[in-house]
Amino acid sequence: MTTPMQRTAAPAPAPPRQTSRTGKVVMLSGSAAVVVLAWAGAPWRAVTVVAVAGIVMPGIILLAQVVLPHDSEHKRDVMLAAMRYWDRRAERKRKQRKQRRRRDK
């Protein structure tokens, strides 16, 4: 006698991927800030700093969105690893402070 074969269900279709407009909004706001500063007669250094920030920030935001997807286990793992690192670093600083206080006494 043979056992009946189990049928596996077809995987659920993936939800449509949402496109992010964050980088575009930041880029537009950066260029708008540069135009306003230049029109207002701000020093060229201020205009340059804002222009560079307007170019660099969208790149950083888009890179973060690529590296850390919105719904992902990997994002959680990266955040947990970062939190553990910050905790270890804070503990190390506390120990160093205690040792310095003991030496100074």
N, C-alpha and C positions, 0 to 999 in steps of 0.2 A: 504494500500500500504506500502511496506517495503522499507527501504533504503538499497542500496547495501553495503556490508561489504567492508571496506577498507583493502587492503592487506598491511601488513608492510614489508618493504624491509629487507632482511637478512643483519645482520651486516657485515661490511667489514672485511675481514680477517686481523688479526694483522700482521704487517711487521715482518720479521724474526729478532729475537733479536741478536744484535751484541755482540760478546764476547769481553771483555776488556783484553788487554794484558799489561795494564799499570803496574799492580802489579808485573807481571813476569819480565818486563823490569827493574823496579826499584830494584827488588830482585837480578837479575843478575848483574846489575851495582854495587850494594852494595857489592856483593861477589867479583866481579872483583877488586873493589877498595881495599878491604881487602887484597887480594892476592898481589896486586901491592905494597901496603904499607909494608906488611910483607917481601916481596922480596927486597924492597929498604932499609930495615933495620930501619924502623920507630920505635919510642918508642912504647912499648906495650900499653900505655894509648891511643895513637892515633889510633892504630889498634882496640882496644876495643871499642872506641867511634864510629868509622866507622862501626864496625860489629853490634853494637847495633842499630845504625841508619838504617843500611841495613835490620835489622829484623823488627824494629818498623814502619818505613815509609811505606812499602807495606801494612802492616796491617791497618794503618790509611787511606791510599788511598782506599783500598778495602772496609773498613767500610763506608767511605764517599760515595762511589759508591752505596752501598746498602741502606744507609739512604737517600741519595739524588739521586734518579734515574735521568737519563739523560733528558728525556722529561716528565715533571710532573708538575702539578699545585702545588703539595706539595713543590717541590723545590723552586718555586717562592714564596710561602707563607713563607717558612722558611727564605729565603733571605730578604724578606720585613720586617719580624719581627726582624731580626738581624739588618737591617739598621735603623729601628725605635728605637731599643735599643741603638745603637751607637749614634744616634742623641740626644736622651734623656740624655744619659750619658755626651755627649759633652756640652749640654746646662746646665746641673747641674754643671759641672766643671767651665763653664764660670761664673755662678752665684756665686759660691764659691770664685772664684778669685776676683770678684767685691766686695764681702763682705769683704774679707781680705784687699783689698786696702783701702776700706772705714775705716776699723778699724785702719789700720796702720797710717792713716793721722792724 
